[in-house]
Amino acid sequence: MTRALGHYTLRIVRELGDFGLFTSRSLGAAVGSRKLGRRVVRSIYEQGVRCVPVIMIVGLFTGLVLGLQGYYVLNKFGSSGLLGTLVSLTLVRELAPVLAALMLVGQAGSALAAELGIQRNSEQIDALETMGADAHAYLISPRLIAAVLVFPIQTAFFCLIGLFGGYLSGSVVLALQPGVYWSAVFRAVHPVDVRECMIKAAIFGVLTIAICAYNGFNAHRRTSSSGARAVSASTTRAVVISSITVLAADYVITSFLV
């Protein structure tokens, strides 16, 4: 039992070390990389434009649920006028960066892990390295740079759509005056709240895209499976670990910023 626990602990430490080296090498490879801008634009399209519909849908329904539940809870205490405060602070401080990151992992992150896994499985990455090209600079660096830009923008968009959803629940469906809702929103949200939200989004972006890229890039290291099964296992592992990392990182960041 003790031996198995020690073996498992060493395996986790080794995996974390490999991931750290992988991420640092990928970020460093961006310096001096040729035609980096074109690949970054393509990555922005993959992580940004293609993920807008899911961000809109999830953001809208998150705001609708917050507005509906928040109104009934606050109304019991005669404080329904604070609905805008509840919805805005809940979205900006916590839900928007977390849920936006989870949605982006589910769509863009899983696609990235599967794409890199297939490229590794078909030996395309090996061919790049054989020709002397830096696979990290060509495949990973643009995705990480794009994540730093896209995740905060998508999170801000999530916040706006969520606030509109809260307005629909509180003022259109229920009896709260629109002016009361929006004035509470404007009074509640301060620059420090927005800054915390953007910091979280950028950190989540780098962590999740790096995890998904790492698992896809190293799909061949899954000794228990090979071929298409290795790609499937690496993609599933990437999404699960990324999702857990987002929640854990959210707690750590919040504990330092609160």
C-alpha positions as CSV (number, residue, x, y, z in Angstrom):
1,M,0.0,0.0,0.0
2,T,2.7,2.4,1.0
3,R,4.8,1.5,-2.0
4,A,1.8,2.1,-4.4
5,L,1.1,5.4,-2.8
6,G,4.7,6.5,-3.1
7,H,4.8,5.4,-6.8
8,Y,1.6,7.3,-7.5
9,T,2.9,10.4,-5.7
10,L,6.2,10.3,-7.7
11,R,4.1,9.9,-10.9
12,I,2.1,13.0,-10.1
13,V,5.2,15.0,-9.3
14,R,6.9,13.9,-12.6
15,E,3.8,14.8,-14.5
16,L,3.6,18.2,-13.0
17,G,7.3,18.8,-13.8
18,D,6.8,17.7,-17.4
19,F,3.8,19.9,-17.7
20,G,5.7,22.9,-16.3
21,L,8.6,22.3,-18.7
22,F,6.1,21.9,-21.6
23,T,4.3,25.2,-20.8
24,S,7.5,27.2,-20.3
25,R,9.1,25.9,-23.5
26,S,5.9,26.7,-25.4
27,L,5.8,30.2,-24.1
28,G,9.5,30.8,-24.7
29,A,9.2,29.4,-28.3
30,A,6.9,32.3,-29.2
31,V,9.9,34.7,-29.1
32,G,11.3,35.0,-32.6
33,S,8.8,32.6,-34.1
34,R,8.2,33.2,-37.8
35,K,4.6,34.0,-39.0
36,L,3.4,33.9,-35.5
37,G,0.7,36.5,-36.1
38,R,-1.1,34.5,-38.7
39,R,-1.3,31.4,-36.5
40,V,-2.4,33.5,-33.5
41,V,-5.3,35.0,-35.6
42,R,-6.4,31.5,-36.6
43,S,-6.3,30.4,-32.9
44,I,-8.3,33.5,-31.9
45,Y,-10.9,32.4,-34.5
46,E,-11.0,28.8,-33.1
47,Q,-11.2,29.9,-29.4
48,G,-13.2,33.1,-30.0
49,V,-15.5,33.3,-32.9
50,R,-16.5,29.6,-33.0
51,C,-17.3,29.6,-29.3
52,V,-19.5,32.8,-29.2
53,P,-22.8,30.8,-29.6
54,V,-22.2,28.6,-26.6
55,I,-21.0,31.6,-24.5
56,M,-24.2,33.5,-25.5
57,I,-26.5,30.6,-24.7
58,V,-24.9,29.7,-21.4
59,G,-24.5,33.3,-20.3
60,L,-28.2,34.1,-21.1
61,F,-29.6,31.2,-19.2
62,T,-27.2,31.8,-16.3
63,G,-28.5,35.3,-16.0
64,L,-32.1,34.2,-16.3
65,V,-31.7,31.6,-13.5
66,L,-29.8,34.1,-11.3
67,G,-32.5,36.7,-11.8
68,L,-35.4,34.3,-11.2
69,Q,-34.0,32.7,-8.0
70,G,-32.4,35.9,-6.7
71,Y,-35.7,37.8,-7.0
72,Y,-37.7,35.2,-5.0
73,V,-35.0,35.0,-2.3
74,L,-34.6,38.7,-2.0
75,N,-38.3,39.4,-2.1
76,K,-38.8,37.3,1.0
77,F,-36.7,39.9,2.9
78,G,-38.2,42.9,1.1
79,S,-34.9,43.5,-0.7
80,S,-35.9,42.8,-4.3
81,G,-34.3,46.1,-5.3
82,L,-30.9,44.5,-4.7
83,L,-31.4,42.0,-7.5
84,G,-29.0,43.9,-9.8
85,T,-26.3,43.8,-7.1
86,L,-26.7,40.1,-6.6
87,V,-26.7,39.2,-10.3
88,S,-23.8,41.5,-11.3
89,L,-21.4,40.6,-8.4
90,T,-22.1,36.9,-8.7
91,L,-21.4,37.0,-12.4
92,V,-18.4,39.3,-12.4
93,R,-16.6,37.9,-9.4
94,E,-17.2,34.2,-9.8
95,L,-19.6,32.6,-12.3
96,A,-18.6,34.4,-15.5
97,P,-14.9,33.5,-15.6
98,V,-15.5,30.0,-14.3
99,L,-18.4,29.1,-16.6
100,A,-16.9,30.8,-19.6
101,A,-13.6,28.9,-19.1
102,L,-15.5,25.6,-18.7
103,M,-17.5,26.2,-21.9
104,L,-14.3,27.1,-23.8
105,V,-12.6,24.0,-22.5
106,G,-15.5,21.8,-23.6
107,Q,-15.4,23.2,-27.2
108,A,-12.0,24.7,-28.0
109,G,-9.9,22.8,-25.5
110,S,-11.3,19.4,-26.4
111,A,-10.9,20.1,-30.1
112,L,-7.3,21.2,-29.5
113,A,-6.4,18.0,-27.6
114,A,-8.0,15.8,-30.2
115,E,-6.3,17.7,-33.1
116,L,-2.8,17.4,-31.5
117,G,-3.5,13.8,-30.5
118,I,-4.3,12.9,-34.1
119,Q,-1.3,14.8,-35.4
120,R,0.9,12.8,-32.9
121,N,-0.8,9.6,-33.9
122,S,-0.3,10.2,-37.6
123,E,3.3,11.2,-36.9
124,Q,2.8,14.8,-38.2
125,I,4.5,16.2,-35.1
126,D,7.4,13.8,-35.6
127,A,7.7,15.0,-39.2
128,L,7.9,18.6,-38.0
129,E,10.7,17.8,-35.5
130,T,12.5,15.8,-38.1
131,M,12.6,18.7,-40.5
132,G,14.1,20.9,-37.7
133,A,10.9,22.9,-37.0
134,D,10.0,23.7,-33.4
135,A,6.6,22.0,-32.9
136,H,6.0,24.0,-29.7
137,A,6.4,27.3,-31.6
138,Y,4.3,26.1,-34.5
139,L,1.5,24.3,-32.7
140,I,1.3,25.4,-29.0
141,S,2.6,29.0,-28.7
142,P,-0.1,30.6,-30.9
143,R,-2.8,28.8,-28.9
144,L,-1.5,30.1,-25.5
145,I,-1.1,33.7,-26.8
146,A,-4.7,33.6,-28.2
147,A,-6.0,32.2,-24.9
148,V,-4.6,35.2,-23.0
149,L,-6.6,37.5,-25.4
150,V,-9.7,35.5,-26.0
151,F,-10.7,34.2,-22.5
152,P,-11.0,37.7,-21.0
153,I,-13.0,38.9,-24.0
154,Q,-15.3,35.9,-23.9
155,T,-15.7,36.4,-20.1
156,A,-16.7,40.0,-20.5
157,F,-19.2,39.0,-23.2
158,F,-20.6,36.3,-20.8
159,C,-21.0,39.0,-18.1
160,L,-23.0,41.3,-20.4
161,I,-25.2,38.6,-21.7
162,G,-25.8,37.3,-18.1
163,L,-26.7,40.8,-16.9
164,F,-29.2,41.1,-19.7
165,G,-30.6,37.7,-18.7
166,G,-31.0,38.9,-15.1
167,Y,-32.8,41.9,-16.5
168,L,-35.2,39.7,-18.5
169,S,-36.1,37.6,-15.4
170,G,-36.3,40.5,-12.9
171,S,-37.9,43.3,-15.0
172,V,-39.6,41.7,-18.0
173,V,-40.9,38.4,-16.4
174,L,-41.3,39.7,-12.9
175,A,-42.2,43.0,-11.3
176,L,-38.9,44.8,-10.7
177,Q,-38.5,48.2,-12.4
178,P,-35.8,48.3,-15.0
179,G,-34.3,51.5,-13.6
180,V,-34.0,49.9,-10.2
181,Y,-32.2,46.8,-11.6
182,W,-29.7,48.7,-13.8
183,S,-28.9,51.4,-11.1
184,A,-28.1,48.6,-8.7
185,V,-25.8,47.0,-11.3
186,F,-23.9,50.2,-11.9
187,R,-23.5,50.9,-8.1
188,A,-22.4,47.4,-7.3
189,V,-19.6,46.8,-9.9
190,H,-16.3,48.5,-9.3
191,P,-13.1,48.5,-11.4
192,V,-11.5,46.2,-8.8
193,D,-14.2,43.6,-9.5
194,V,-13.7,43.8,-13.2
195,R,-9.9,43.5,-12.8
196,E,-10.3,40.4,-10.6
197,C,-12.6,38.9,-13.3
198,M,-10.1,39.6,-16.1
199,I,-7.1,38.2,-14.1
200,K,-9.0,35.0,-13.5
201,A,-10.0,34.7,-17.1
202,A,-6.5,35.1,-18.4
203,I,-5.0,32.6,-15.9
204,F,-7.8,30.1,-16.7
205,G,-7.1,30.6,-20.4
206,V,-3.4,29.8,-20.1
207,L,-3.9,26.9,-17.7
208,T,-6.7,25.1,-19.6
209,I,-5.2,25.5,-23.1
210,A,-1.8,24.4,-21.8
211,I,-3.3,21.3,-20.2
212,C,-5.3,20.4,-23.3
213,A,-2.3,21.0,-25.5
214,Y,0.0,18.9,-23.2
215,N,-2.4,16.0,-23.2
216,G,-2.9,16.0,-26.9
217,F,0.8,16.6,-27.7
218,N,1.8,13.6,-25.5
219,A,-1.0,11.2,-26.5
220,H,1.6,8.7,-27.5
221,R,2.8,8.5,-23.9
222,R,-0.5,6.8,-22.8
223,T,1.1,3.3,-22.6
224,S,-2.2,1.6,-21.8
225,S,-3.8,2.5,-25.2
226,S,-2.7,3.4,-28.7
227,G,-4.1,4.8,-31.9
228,A,-7.6,6.3,-31.8
229,R,-8.2,5.0,-28.3
230,A,-5.1,7.0,-27.1
231,V,-6.5,10.2,-28.7
232,S,-9.9,9.6,-27.1
233,A,-8.3,9.0,-23.7
234,S,-6.1,12.1,-23.9
235,T,-9.0,14.3,-24.9
236,T,-11.2,13.1,-22.1
237,R,-8.3,13.4,-19.6
238,A,-7.6,17.0,-20.9
239,V,-11.2,18.1,-20.4
240,V,-11.5,16.6,-17.0
241,I,-8.2,17.9,-15.6
242,S,-8.8,21.3,-17.1
243,S,-12.3,21.6,-15.5
244,I,-10.9,20.6,-12.1
245,T,-8.0,23.0,-12.5
246,V,-10.4,25.9,-13.2
247,L,-12.4,25.3,-10.0
248,A,-9.2,24.8,-7.9
249,A,-7.5,27.9,-9.4
250,D,-10.7,29.9,-8.8
251,Y,-10.5,29.1,-5.1
252,V,-6.8,29.9,-4.9
253,I,-7.1,33.2,-6.8
254,T,-10.2,34.3,-4.8
255,S,-8.5,33.6,-1.5
256,F,-5.6,35.9,-2.5
257,L,-7.7,38.7,-4.0
258,V,-10.6,38.9,-1.5
